[in-house]
Amino acid sequence: MQGKILVVHRNELILDVIREMLQDLGYVVTQAKDGHRALGKALSAHYHLIIVNHALNGSLNGSQLVERMKKYGVQTPIIGTAPDADWTTPVGFSEGTVDYLLPSPFDYAELIKAVEALSNGRQTDAAKDMPAESLEQDLFGTPNLPDLPALDAESDLLESLTDAMSSAPHLDPPLPEAIDSDSLPEPLGLSRKPNILLAETDVKLTTSLQMHLKKEGFEVSVFHNGRDAYEDAMLNNYDFILTDLWLPGMDGFDMIDAMRKSGLDAPIAILTGHITREMVQELIAFRICRIFLKPTQPTDIISLVHAKSC
């Protein structure tokens, strides 16, 4: 087997043609049409090469997708394809350039030339001899942080997140004025069920979590699209938000950022299959209360929801 290649293109017919070309060479091909889904795939598995067309489905175009990949530590060589080699990088996306630009339409020989150029230029003898298990474990290089341990366990992530948050300045809230206890409203747990927003693309997982949360007395609204989840959160009062990072329409980072900028103060927890140091640092600014790495136990999530929403 030559290796694994991720191909991202909005045209399904062209995807199939490229897949057949690469499979003839012995590559295993993964396909994606949406920029956010492609980003999730690139971060959750090791690929020897990524091919990205400039025009994609969803809110991310090719150069924005490449910029996100590089921002979150993907070091895989990237071939960009665009009509007349017009790979325009928007203002503010300086990292959206590719390693090899292939004008489209292209033929079999041109594709093979591009693949071989990057494969021969990036692979070393050591990498060729490295077992597949080692490649899977070293997905993201961080040369500027050589002494940091890999964040490959939930405990490491939580420790990193806790240390960073504890170092931030803390201001005690002002003491409230004296209030007549008889005038206090009825406690939340007695007046209504806590309302939970769950944003996740995995239907099986959302069904399971929704069932467990409802058994505990929570109201649960499920969304499989980040933009839909954001718009609903602006219209309803949620007590707790649990979201994946890799959502179509609007990814978790943009969704949470928009929620916080809109004044939403509800506790937010992350449910994801993969995360890096850079992502943890970005999430700290969003006041994330917990990061769960899939697979996780529903009881752990339920305990946190009880603690934060009741």
N, C-alpha and C positions, 0 to 999 in steps of 0.2 A: 504494500500500500504506500502511495506517495505521501499522503497526508490528508488533512481536513481543510476544506475551503468554504468560507461563507460567501454566498453570492446574494447581493441585495439589488433588486430591480423591480419596478412596479408592473412591468409587462410580463404576464405569466408565460406567454409563448417564448419570449426571449430567455426567461429563466430556465425553461425546459431545454432550450437549445444549448445554452451555456453548460447546464448540468451534464448533458450527454457528451459534450466535448471534453469536459474535465474527467468524467467517469471513464472515458476511453483511455485516458492517461493514467488511470489507477487512483484518482483522488476520490475521497468521500465528500459529498457536497451537501451543505445545508443551505436552504433558501429562505429569503424573507422579502416581503414587498413593502412593509411599513418601517419607517426609520426607527421608531421607538422599539418595536419588536426586534429589529436587527441589533440595536444597542444592547438589549437584554441578552441576546444570544452571544454577542461578542464578549460580554463581561462574565458570562456563566460557563464558557468552555474555551479551550485552547484551539486556535486555528493557525495553520501554517501560512495562510494567505486569505485576504479579504478583498472581494471585488464589489465596488459600489458604483451604481449609476447616479448621476447628478439629480435626476428627477425621480422622486419617490412618493409613495402614498403617505398620507399623514402630514403633520406639521413640520417635520424635519426634512430638508433636502439633503443631498449627498454631502456637501461641504460642511453643513451643520452637524450631520451624523459623524463625520470623520473628526470634527473638532471635539465632540463629546467623547468619542472613543479615546482620543489622545489625552484629554483632560483627566479621564478616569484610569489612565495607566495602560491602555492597550498598546502594545508595541509591535503587533503583527504588521508585516508589510501590506500596503493597501494599493490596489489598482483602481483608479477612477476612470469611468467611462462617461463621455458626454458628446453630443453632436458637435462636429468640427473642433473637438478638443476644447470646448468653451467651458472650462471648470471655474466658474465665477465664485469667489469666496466673499460673502457679505461683510460689510464693515463690522469690526468687532470679532470676527471669526478668523484670527490670524493663524490658528492651528488647523484650519480646514483643508490644507493642501495634502495631496496624495504623493505616494512614492513613484508611481508610474501612471501617466495619463494616456489612455487609449481612446482615440477618436472613434465615435460610432456613426454609422454601422461599421463593424469590423468582421473579418473573416476568421476562419479556424486558425490559419497560420499566424495571424497577428495576435490572437489571444494566447496561443501557445508561446509565442516569442515573449510576450509580456510576463507570463507565468514563469517561464524559465529564467528570465532576466532577474526577477526578484528572488526566486528560489535559489539560484546559484549565487546571487550577491549577498544573501542574508544568512544562509545556512553555513555552519561550521562543522568540522569533523566531529567535534565534541557533541554538538546538537544532534547530528545524525545517529551517533551511537547511544544517545540518551534514551532510556526506556520510556514508554508511553506514560507510565505512572509518574515519572519525574516531571514530564512536560505538563501534566494536568495539575501538579502541585505548584508550579512556578508560573502562574498566569500573568502576574503583574510585577514588573521590575520597578524598584524605587531606588535608583542609584544615589540619590541625595539623602536617603535614610537607611544606610547600610546596617545600623545596629539595632533597628527596631524589629521586634519579633513579628512574624506573620500573623495577620488578623484572621486566622482560619477557624476560630472557635468563638462561640457566643460570649464566653467569659472574658476573652481578650477584648472583644469589641466593647462590652459594657464597662470594663475597667478603663479603657481608653476614653470612652465617652464621659465616664464619671470624673476622671482626673481632669479632663479639659473643662468640664462644666464647673467643677469645684474651684478651679483657679480663676474663674471669672468673678468680678466684683459682685458682692451680695449686699443688697439694701433691705433692711427690715421694713416691712410694711407699716404704715402709720397705724396707731392704735385707734380702734373705732370708738365713737362716743357711746356713752352709756345708753342702753336700749331696754325698754320695758319688756320683759320676757313674755308678757301676755300678748304683745303686739307682733311677735315673730310669726312668719308664715309657716305653714305645715312643711315638715322636712320633705326633701325631694323624693326619698324612697317611699313615702306614704302618699304623695300627691300624684306621681306619675312614674312610669317605668323609664329608667335611663335610656336615652336614644343613642344608638351606635351606628356610625357610618363605616362600612367595610368596602374597600376598593381593592379588587384582586381579579386577575384574569383567569385563574384556575377555577373552573366551575366546580369541580369535585371538592376542592379545598373550601371554597366559599359556602357550599352547601353544608359541609360538616361543621364549620365554624358557626354558621347561622343557627344550625340546630342546637349546638351546645349553648350558645349565648341565649337563645330564646328559652331554653330549659331553666336558665338561671334568672329569668324574669326581665331580660333586656328586649327592647325593640331594636331590630336590626334592618338597616337599609343597605342593599348590596348594589355595587356598581362595578362594571368591567371596563369602564372608560374614564380616564382621568378628568377630562373636561366635564363630563356629566356629573361626576362626583363633586367637583368644585362648584358647579352651578347650583347643585342641590344644597350644598353646605352653606351657600349664601342665602338660601331661602328658608332653611330650617335650623333649629337650635339643637345641635348635637352635643352630647356630653363626653363623647370619646370617638376618636378616629383611628382606624387601623388600616394601613394602606401598603400595597406593594410599591416598589420604586419604578418598575417597568410596565407602564400602562399605555395603551394606545390613546390617541387624542391629545393627551397632555401627560408627560411623565410625572412620577411622584415628586421629583425635585421642584419642577415648575408649579405643580399643583399646591404643594405645601407652602412654597414661597408666596404664591398668590393668596392663599388663605390667610397667612400671617399678615401680609400687607393690607388685606381687607379687614383686619381687626379680629379675626377668629382666634380665640384664646383656649379652645378646648384641647385637652391632652391628645397628643398624636404619637402613635407607635408605628414602627416600620416592620413589615413582614417581607423578607427577601431571601433569595437563594444565594446571593453573593454580594459582598461589599468590600471596599478597600479603605485604606487610611484616609485618602483624599475625600471619599464620600462621607466618612464619619465626621471629618472636620467641617464639611459643608453643612451637614445635618445639625451640628451643634448650634449653629446660628438660628435654626428653626425651632429650637426648644423642644427637641424630640425627647420623650420620656423613656423610651425603650426601643431596642432593636432586636427582633426575633429572627434567627436564621432558620430557614426551612431545612428539613422538617422540624417542627416544634410541637410540643404537647398542647392540646387545647386547654388543659388545666392551668398551664402557665399564663396563657393569654387571659383566661377568665379571671384569674387571681389579680392580674394587673388592672383589668377593666373594673373590677369591684373596688379596688383601692383608689383608682383615679376618678371614677365617675359617680360614686355613691356618697 
